[in-house]
Every structure is written in C-alpha cells, then in structure tokens.
Amino acid sequence: MNAKFKATIELIGINPFVFVPEKILAAVLQEAGKEKGSIPIKGLINKNPYRQTLVKYAGHWRLYVNTIMLKDSPKRIGETITISIAFDPADRKLKMHPALGKALTKNKAAKENFKKLSTSRQQEIIRYISNLRTAESVERNITKAINFLSGNGSFVGRHSL
C-alpha cells in the first residue's frame, strides 16, 4: 500500500509533524501488524523520498517531519505538503562495529548491561560508534562506552547505569 494525502505541518514542542488521516493510518498499522511501538515507514514528501518512523505520542500517531525529510521544516509550520506513505518492512537495525563487539566480548559486565538496555538504546550506542570517522575516535569512544556500560562515567549524554 502506498497512500497519498495532503497535510498541514503543525508543531508540538519544537518538533514539526503532520497527522496521518485515520483511514491511511489504519491501513499502515494493519500492514505493520501492530498498533504499539514505532512503525517504520517510507514515502515521498513533495516528491522527495523519505524514511521515517510513525510514533504515538500524547495519544495520537504523528509523522514527525525533520529537516532531512523537508528542508527548513521548523520554519514551515502551517504549510500544506503532499505526502505518500507506506509501511517499510526493511530491516533498519545497524550492524555493530566489530571493535565494539570485541570489546563487549572481553568485558562480561558491560556485555550483560548492554543486553539489558532497550533495543533503541542499544541502537543509539551502535549508531554513535558506527558513524565515527577515525580509528582513534572509534577506540576512544568504545572505551567510554565500555566504562559507561560497566557503571562508570557517561556516554552519549547519559550518565552511568
């Protein structure tokens, strides 16, 4: 299913978003096979492709429109945009950096604490390490991550477990 609709960009807090029409939302949820948690979607905004996640917040499902999806989206509140939307079944999980996997294997406490984290928190750590550019920064940040997971220090803006 690939449904198309028009919506006006609204703001909640500092986040631009649109509501997905009920009929279309019901079809996406049915195709996803769930009504809770985040729903991966893809489509077009004003003919530009995007990948995003539908999120239920404060009792309503919302499609948050970030600047990657739509240039200057925070400045475009009140604008009506054309959106197509479809459930995205593609696997979005990132592969763990081999050096992080090796470090976790060497430190059982850190590995156990990593497993206890929510999937989104695990992905946050994996994404952070995977997006580093130099071997030095990878090594330095893996040390910080292992310390954090061992209960010492902070990492990616979070304090020790």
N, C-alpha and C positions, 0 to 999 in steps of 0.2 A: 504494500500500500504506500502510495506517495500522494498525500493530500496537500492542497494548496489553499491558502487563505490570506486575508489582509488583517493586520492588527496594528494598533497604536502602541508605540513604545511608552511604557509607564516607568515609574521609579519607586523602588522600595529601599529605604535607607539610601545607599549610594549606588545601588545596582539597577541598571536598566533591564526591563523584562517585558514580555508580552504574555497574555493569556492565550492558551490554545483553545479553540472552540470545543465545546463538550463532545460533540459527535466525533470529531477528529481525535480528541484525547482518548475517548473510549476505544476507538479502533487501534490506536498506538498501544495502549495498555493491554488490550486483548492480544495483539500480536507479540508483545513482550512477554506475555504470560504471567504478569504480576501487577499488583496495584500498590506496592510499597517499595520503598527504596528509590534509588535513582534509575532512570530509564535512558539508556544510550540512544541517541537519535542522530539523524543526518538530514541534509536537505539543502535548500537554497534560500538565501535572503537577498532580495532584489537581484536575483540571478547569480549571486556569488555563493559557492559551496561552503558549507559549514559542517562541523561535527560538534555535538554538544550533549548535554545531559539534561533531561527534564527532571525537575526537583519539586517535591511537595514541601511548601513552607507556609506556615501560618494557615493551614487548612486548604490551600489552593495549589494546584500544579502550575508551575511557571517555567517559561523558557527564558532563561537569562541571556541577554544579548550583550556579549563583550566586544571589545574593540577589535579582536581578531575576526569576529564574525561580521561586524559592521563598523567601519571606520568612524571614529568620534561618537560612538553610541551614547556616551553620557551627555553629550551636547544635543542629542536628537530626540529628547523627551517630547512627546506629543506628535511626532512624525508617524505617519501611517506607512507601513512597509508590507511588501509581498513576501510571504514565506511558504516554502514547501517543507513538509516534514514526513519522515518515515522512521520506523524503528530500525536501529543499526545493530545487527546481530554480530558484527565483527568483534573479535577479542581485543580488548583495549588494555589488557594487563601488560605492563612493561617487563622486560626480562631484567633480572638482577645483574648488575655489573659483576663480572667474575671475581674481582678483587674483594667486593663486599661479601659475596658468597663464601669465599675462602676465609675471610676474617671472622664471619659468623661461625663457621665450622670450627675454628680454633678457640672460640670463646663460647662455651656452652650456656653460661648465664645470659649473655647477650642474645644468643640464638633463641633461647626459651622466651625471653622477654619480647623479642621481635615477633615470634609466633603468637604471643598473647595480644599484640596490637590489632586493632581493626584493620580490615583489608585496605581501607582508604589511607590510614596512617602508614602502613607498610609501603603502599604505592608512593606516598609522599617522600619517604626516605629513598626508595629505589629511584624515583624520578630525579630527585635532587642530585644523587651521586651520578646517575647516568648522564645528566646534562652538563657535568663539569668537563672542561676542555683539556686540562693538562694532567699528566700523570701525578705531578706534585699535589695539585689541588684534590685529586681523587684520593690519594694516600692520606693527606691531611684530614680530609672530611670523613673518611672511613674511620680514622682514629677517633674523631669526635663522635661519630655515630655509635661506635662500639662503647665508648665511655658513657654516652647517654643511655644506651641500652643496658649497661651494667649498673646504672643508678648514679652515675657521676657526671655532673656538668649538664650542659644544654646542647641542643642541636635543632636546626631549622626553626628557631624561635620558641622551642619548647624546653621546659625545664626537666631535670632528671625525673625518672619514673618513680 
